[in-house]
Amino acid sequence: MGRIFETRKHTMFARWDRMAKQFARIGKDITIAVKAGGPDPAGNPMLRRVMQNARALNMPKDKVESAIKRASGKDAANFEEILYEGYAPHGIAIIVETATDNPTRTVANIRMHFNKGGGNLATTGSVAFGFNRMGVFRLDPEGIDPDELELELIDHGLEEMGESTGEKGEPQLVLRCAFNDFGQLQKALEDRGITPLSAELEYVAQTPTELPEGEANEVLSLIDRLEQDDDVQRVFHNLV
């Protein structure tokens, strides 16, 4: 087991101190999960994953329960999940994951952000081929024997496991699996009493790109702009 590659940590969790935005993202995730698999987390792995992430963000339990209740109602919002692909300055590839109730508004805003940030919105498929969609689990390594865990999880879909750090420099274990094996690996961790710090479906860049600091900051400025849009859930890129 070695150090696992992760693109530069530049996400809403690292940069935004506006808790409301983080909770809004989780709220949308809850709505999507409930509509897809029902309000009972015991029978809905997607909802269990979102609830784990809510706990990692210290989202109050009553807010999570309220969001599930709202999502179960007949008047719950219908969010459409749409991916946008584009290029930041200096050829950095970007995938923007959105959840929207108004695609016309969203695509106009995403195009504007790219244009103002010195990039350009691209056609579907022009960027995604350079990424693998994977399940990504981040664990607190305390009390875990990494080598033993790695051996145990190989038969449950584990493809990569390595060391990394969190937003504050704290040590983490990062586990990756194929998209189709997400539920299997999630269950294997649950069966071992391991609660991930986060569990996400992410687009992992196949070919990371490193830029000089000045050029990297231009890219990060565009990522900032995208992440702050209300319809944007996550931004993935290949900048180291």
Sequence and secondary structure as in RCSB ss.txt:
>XXXX:A:sequence
MGRIFETRKHTMFARWDRMAKQFARIGKDITIAVKAGGPDPAGNPMLRRVMQNARALNMPKDKVESAIKRASGKD
AANFEEILYEGYAPHGIAIIVETATDNPTRTVANIRMHFNKGGGNLATTGSVAFGFNRMGVFRLDPEGIDPDELE
LELIDHGLEEMGESTGEKGEPQLVLRCAFNDFGQLQKALEDRGITPLSAELEYVAQTPTELPEGEANEVLSLIDR
LEQDDDVQRVFHNLV
>XXXX:A:secstr
 EE       SHHHH   HHHHHHHHHHHHHHHHHHH S GGG HHHHHHHHHHHHTT  HHHHHHHHHHHHSTT
    EEEEEEEE GGG EEEEEEEES HHHHHHHHHHHHHHTT EEE TTTTGGGEEEEEEEEE  TT  HHHHH
HHHGGGTEEEEEEEE TTS EEEEEEEEGGGHHHHHHHHHHTT   SEEEEEEEESS B   HHHHHHHHHHHHH
HHTSTTEEEEEE B 
